[in-house]
Amino acid sequence: MPISHDPAAPVTPYPDPGVEILDPSFTKYRSALAGIERLATGFRWAEGPVWFGDGRFLLFSDIPNNRILKWEEETERVHVFRQPSFYANGNTRDRNGRLITCEHQTRRVTRTGYDGTITVLADSFQGKRLNSPNDVVVKSDGTVWFTDPPYGITGWYLGAEAPAELPQAVYRLDPETGELTQVIADMEGANGLAFSPDESRLYLVARPGMKNRVINVCDVSGDGATLSNQRLFFDCGEGIADGFRVDAAGNLWMGWGFGVARNGVLVLNPDGKPIGHIHTPERVANLTFGGAKRNRLFMCGSQSLYS
């Protein structure tokens, strides 16, 4: 948190009551001497945080403002990293540390090289343009997995209005061969995704009938190339899940919201049971782990960045 010299600035009591324990198993994840911090604000809709430990900074997308921003751990300041970003949404890093980005406006997934050169990894499937790649993860074998809902082409706020040419789907890209395959050929509202620690399962946000959201889980094949046994993991009910990350113990930390009581991060154990809730003033879309020990949670919450 930027150092404040204002004696009237609000004080966060420790332990922070905004970190709610829903199950005793969550107790060990709550630090008594840490609280929820708003690191920066002034965005329109923040998503896609990705941590660069080698540079001690976080990149994240401010989609409607068509830019990727950079928060520096050392200075605690935010700068523009890329503008225009082509309405970038999800970001991650590949196994070589390069930035992988989902772009709404250009309807593509790109890789940024060490010298800043942008390479298009995928922009079409079987001769048809992708919808608007949303969220992305990279598996340990280097393959790139991403979701492709239509959110970036339904209007002009998060991208550019255009007709959909493909069903909403989930893709696997082999960057070595350039082969792009649909691992799920039709998934309405396909959004956040993350692998379990051993990569035997893939969790996915879906929106059946484009109504209430659910989190489904699939088994990953032994060769790591296909999915099977898609099933319900968690029914969000009236809540909205977006992006999420899985910790080393297999717990799923997901952006959560739609109402003041829900806004923040909901934590599920590997059985799909809610064990913790981090309350924030704004709905959290995406999040990631970072910091020197990878134990600091960064949250993109609508118009602000929290940790």
N, C-alpha and C positions, 0 to 999 in steps of 0.2 A: 504494500500500500504506500503511495506517495506520502512522504513525511509532512504532517500538518503542523502549522504553527498557530492554529486557531484554537484557543482554549475552550471555545464554545462548540467545537466539532463534536458530533455524536460519538459516544463511547460504546464499544461492543463488550458486553460482559463475558468473562470466561468462566466455565465453558459456555460456548455460544448456544443459546436456546434455539437458534435456527437450525442446528444440527440435531435432528430428532431420531432417537433410537426406537425403532419399531419392534425389534427383536434383540434379546441379549447378545446374540452373536455379532451384532454390529458395534458393540461397545468398544472393542479393541481398535476400531477404525476411527474413533473420535478422539482427537487430541484435546485435552483439557485446557491447553494454553494456545489454542489457535481458533480463529473465527472466520466467518465469511467476509471477504474483502471485495469491494468494487474497485478494480484496478483502473478502469477507464470507462468513459461513456461518450455519447454524442453520435452514435451510429444509427442506422435505420433498421437493419435486421442482420445480426451477426451470426455466423455459422462457421463450420469447418476449421476448428483450431488444430494446429499441428506444432509439436514441440521440436526445436532444434537445440539439443543439449550441447552440441559442439560450438554453437554460437551464443548460447544462453539467451535465446529469444523464442517468441511464439508468433506464428503467422496465423491469421484468421481472415475470413471473408466478410465484407460488409456488402451484401449482394445488391440492394437497390442503389447504392452509391457507386457500384461498378468498380470496386477496388479490393485489393488484398492489403491488410494492414499488418504492421510488425510491432509487437510489444517487446521491449528490451528489459530483461531481468535486472541488469546492472543499473540502468538509469531510470527504470520504471516509466519510460515515455513511449508513446505510440507515434509511429511514422507511417507514411504510405510506402508500401513495398512495391505495388504494381497497380497502375491505373492508366488505361482501362484494364480490367481483369476479365472482360467478356462475361461479366456477371458470374464470376466463379462462386462455387458453393463448397463442396467437400474437398478437403486436402488431406494428404498423408505423405509419407516418405517411402521410397523403395528401399531395397536391401543395400543399395549403395549410397543412401542418404539423400537422394535427389527428390525434389518436390514433385508430387503427382497431384493434379488438380482436375476437378470436374467443372466444366464451363457450360453455363446455360445458353448464352447467346449464340455461341458457335456450335453447340450441341456436340461437344467432344471431350475426350480425356487427354490431357497433355502431361508431358514430363519436362521439367526445367533442369537443364544441365548445370554443371558447376560454373560455366562461363555465362549463364543466363540464357543460353539458346533454348528455345521452346520446340519440342518435338511432339507431333500429334501421334498419340498411341491408338486412338480409336475415334471415329466420327460417323461410322455407318456399319450396317450389318446386312449382308446379302443385297447390297446395292441401294439400301434405303437409309435415310439419315436417322441417327439416334434421336430420342426425344429431348431430354435435358438431363444428362448424367448428374446425379445428385450426391451420393456418398460413395466413398472408395476405401478399400483396405488392400494391403499387400501381404500375401501369404509368405511363409518362410522360404518357399521354393522360387520366389520372385514373381509369381503370377499376380496379376492385378484384377481384383474383383470389384464390380461397381453396380449400382442400381440405376435404373433409367425411367423414372416416372415423368409425367408431362408438366410438372409445376412451373418450369421455366419457359414454357411456350403457350401457357393459357392466358397470358396478358403481358403488359409492358413493365410491370413493377420488378419482377425477378428475372427478366430476360427479354425475349422478343416473341410476340404473338405469332404463332405458326401452326399449321395442321400437323397432327401426329402421323407419322408414316409407319411406325412399328408399335406392337403391343408393349405395355409396360412389362419390363423384364429385368432379370439379373444376369450379368455377364461375367465371364472369366476370360482374361486376355493373357496370352503368353507373349511377353515382350521380346523374347528371343526369336520366335518364329512369326510373330504378328498374327497368330491365329486367335480369332475372337469366337467364342461359343456362348450360346444361351444356356446357362445352367438351370434357370427357371424361365420358361418361355412366356409365362403370363402371370404376373403378380400385380394386382391393382394397388397403387399407392406404395410401391416398393421404395424404401427410404433408407434408414440407417441399417448398417450391417457390421458384424464383428465375429471373429472366430473365438472359440473356446481356447484356453491356454495350450492344449495339446493338438488343436486344429482338427479335432475329430467331429466338431459340430460348428455349424454356421447359424448365427442368430440374425433374423431379418425383421424389420418393421414392415407390415403390410396394412392395407386399408380395404378390406373386402367390400365390394359394392360402393367404394369411395365414401364409406360411413365411418363408424368407430374403428380405431386402430387396434391392431393386435401385434404381438411379437411371436413369430413362428421360429421353429428351430428345425434344421435339416442335418442329416448325417452326411459327412464327407467321405467319399470313397477312399479306398486304400491308396490309390494312385494320386489322390488329391485333385482330381479333374472333374468329378461329377457329384451331384447331390441326390439324396433319396430320403424317403420317409419324412416328408414335410409334415409338421404337426404343430398344434398350438402350444406355446410356452407360457404366454401371459396375455390375458384379455385386459386391455387398457380401460374398458368401460367408457366413462365420459372423459377420462383423461387423454392427453395427447403425448405419445412418445415420439421422439424424432431420432437423433443420433445417440450412440452409446459406445462405451468401451468396456472391455472385460479385464478385470484385474488378475493377478497371478493366482489367486485362490478360486477363480472362476465366477466371482460375483459380477453381475451386470449393472453398470452405472449408466443410467439413461436420462437424457434431457426430458423434462416432464413439465406439464403445465395445463393450461386452460382453466383459469380461475385462481384467485389469490391463494386459496388454501392448498392448491396443488403445485404452484410455480416452484421450480427448482430442479432437483435431481432425486429420482427415486432409485433405490438400490435393491436389486433382487439377488437372492442367493442362487446357486446352481440348480435348485429345484423350482425356481420361479416364485419363491416366497419373498414379499417385501420385508426388508430388514432395517432399512434406514431411509430417511428423507431429509435432504438438505433444502431448506426453504430460502428462496431468493425473492426480491421484490418483483422480478420480471420472469416471464416464462423462459426456461432454458431450452435451446434448440440442440446444440452439440457441445461436446466436452472432450477433453483429453487429459492424460497424465503427463506431468513434466517436472521441472526442477531437477536439482542435482541428484536426488535419489529416486526420481520418477514417482514421488509420493505426494506431489502437489497437484490438486485437481483444478484445471482451468475450465471455466464454463462460459460459453457464449450465450448471454441472456438478453435476447431481443435488442435493446439499444445499448447494452453495456457488456463489459468483460469482467468476470468475477474469478476469484480463486478461493 
